[in-house]
Every structure is written in structure tokens, then in C-alpha cells.
Amino acid sequence: MNRSTRKQVVVAAIALASVSVALAQDDEPINPDRPGIADGSKVVGHGRLQIEAGAQKEWRRTGGLSDQLVMAPLLLRAGIGPRWEFRLETNSYVFERWGDGRREEGGAPVSLGGKYQITNPTDRTSPSVGVIARLTPPSGSGNFRSRRTTADLRLAADWDFAPNWSLNPNFGVARVEDDEGRTFFARTFAATVGYSPTSSLNLFVDAGLQSPETRGGRATLIVDAGIAYLLTRDTQLDFSVGRGVRGSTPPRRFVSAGISTRF
């Protein structure tokens, strides 16, 4: 076999592998990054658009006053090739009501990023691994506007470690902005444990950790639990509740509901 023929064989093999990955992804049901704290390792597939939208209400206590926030989390994911996706993420518009009667509202910051799926094993018992990068420039409006550029980088995995059971851990680092507009670096960790009694129903619990939560501060911890229901192969509904169990920055409790659909 001469050099030219070998090159053609290698190119054909790479193309065939890419097509196989894309077809495998198309055969799988939708796999949103919502609900929950941890994001998945898999991409949406070449040429596909996925919209993950919801509504979330949080109860907080700041400066001795109770307050409530209502927001609309939104994640847009567009497939670029079999292993890449572009991501746009925001809480859309935020409404805040304080215990003393004050009301505030404004646009939430917008993040841009991407996900690269490193491995996509055909054996479901082997973990899938991906990396997610996100950049948030100064954006938003009112008191919800961010003043500094922040970013985070995470390694994500999906592992069906037992029949009907799955584990989804995230490990990362982040450049975070505090309430005074100062930035600092923090370590992040999140993990979701899911149980699927049927092919359409998934029950989950998960937790998210950030250390430190403020410059020179301690770690913060959030936990939640919920349910996701596969309405069709391309549409999923979800509902979850959670609370902050450590730290001053997480909400005391929150409730969220949403829908994810793939085109």
C-alpha cells in the first residue's frame, strides 16, 4: 500500500468514525444539562439546536432582610460537529422583592461558551467525559449587571455505574465576582446521582460545592432533588427543589421547573 493510498484509508476511517458518533448521538434521547447543578459531558450532535428553559424562584436573606427572586434560566446549545457545541447561558430577566416592600428588576448577565466531548464509549458502563468552558463578560442591567469578566472551566463525566443508576460529577475552577465587584479564583465541584425506574422517568439528587464562596471565605454547599420526565425523544420536562446548607451566598431554598427540547 503506497503513501497516497494509506492517507486515503486514514481519512476515510476518520470520516466513518465521525459519522458513527453523530448517528449514535441522534439515536439517543435528549440529554439536557438541566435540571440539577452538574452539567453533562455529552454534546447535542452536529447541526442540532437544543433549548433548555425554565422558571426559578429563590428565597434569600440579605442584610437582615428576607427577599425573593424570580428568574428564567435559559441555555441554548448548538452542535458544531460530532464532538463540539456552542453554548449561550443566562438567567434572562430577574425580579427581586424585599421584605420591606422594595422591588428591583433587571437583565441577568449572559455567558458564552462551548463543550467538547472527549470520549463517547459505545459501552454504557464506561464513562463519557467532556470539558465545558464558559466566559461571562460584563453584562446585564440594573443591580443584576456584572462589572467584571468571569469564567469557569469544568471537567464533566457521565457514568451508568449500575442498572438504572447513573453518576454525573463535575470538577472545575472559576474566576468569580463578589458583591463588591472584586474577583477571585475558586474551586468547584458538583455531582448528580440519578435513578431511572423507567426509560422515561429519572429521579435525582445532587450537590454543588464552591470553595471559597467569597475572597478569603469558606466553602459553600447547595443540595437539591427532583424529577425529569421524557415526554418524547426530543422533549423533557423537569421539576426540582433545593436549598443552601452552608455559606451566606446560596439561597435558603429554591424551586425550579422547566422544559428542554431538541431540533
CORZITA-V562397 format. One record per backbone hydrogen bond with DSSP energy under -1.0 kcal/mol. CO is the residue of the C=O (numbers start at 0). NH is the residue of the N-H. Records with the same first field share a line. If there is no record, write none. Layout:
CO = NH  NH
//
This chain:
1 = 5
2 = 6
3 = 7
4 = 8
5 = 9
6 = 10
7 = 11
8 = 12
9 = 13
10 = 14
11 = 15
12 = 16
13 = 17
14 = 18
15 = 19
16 = 20
17 = 21
18 = 22
19 = 23
20 = 24
21 = 25
22 = 26
44 = 47
47 = 78
48 = 262
49 = 76
50 = 260
51 = 74
52 = 258
54 = 256
55 = 70
56 = 254
57 = 68
58 = 251  252
59 = 66
61 = 64
64 = 61
65 = 98
66 = 59
67 = 96
68 = 57
69 = 94
70 = 55
72 = 53
73 = 89
74 = 51
75 = 87
76 = 49
77 = 85
78 = 46
82 = 116
83 = 79
84 = 114
85 = 77
86 = 112
87 = 75
88 = 110
89 = 73
90 = 71
91 = 107
93 = 105
94 = 69
95 = 103
96 = 67
97 = 100
101 = 97
103 = 95
105 = 93
106 = 140
110 = 88
111 = 134
112 = 86
113 = 132
114 = 84
115 = 130
122 = 125
127 = 157
128 = 117  118
129 = 155
130 = 115
131 = 153
132 = 113
133 = 151
134 = 111
135 = 149
138 = 145
140 = 143
141 = 144
149 = 135
150 = 174
151 = 133
152 = 172
153 = 131
154 = 170
155 = 129
157 = 127
158 = 160  166
161 = 164
163 = 195
164 = 161
165 = 193
166 = 158
167 = 191
168 = 156
169 = 189
170 = 154
171 = 187
172 = 152
173 = 185
174 = 150
175 = 183
177 = 180
181 = 177
183 = 175
185 = 173
186 = 210
187 = 171
188 = 208
189 = 169
190 = 206
191 = 167
192 = 204
193 = 165
194 = 202
199 = 229
201 = 227
202 = 194
203 = 225
204 = 192
205 = 223
206 = 190
207 = 221
208 = 188
209 = 219
210 = 186
213 = 216
217 = 212
219 = 209
220 = 244  245
221 = 207
222 = 242
223 = 205
224 = 240
225 = 203
226 = 238
227 = 201
228 = 236
232 = 29
233 = 261
234 = 230  231
235 = 259
236 = 228
237 = 257
238 = 226
239 = 255
240 = 224
241 = 253
242 = 222
245 = 220
250 = 243
252 = 58
253 = 241
254 = 56
255 = 239
256 = 54
257 = 237
258 = 52
259 = 235
260 = 50
//
